[in-house]
């Protein structure tokens, strides 16, 4: 549901989860991309690699 709220406000949503099923739901709700990760460091590495921060 947070994906839908963010989309309504004009945000581009990228979902992160350990579960492929959760990512599939996020994409159906409007996330522009979805990425899986297994641990905290992997999450941070993916975030740094894919974000323009």
Secondary structure, 3 states (H helix, E strand, C coil): CHHHHHHHCCCCCEEEECCHHHHHHHHHCCCCEEEECCCHHHHHHHHHHHCCC
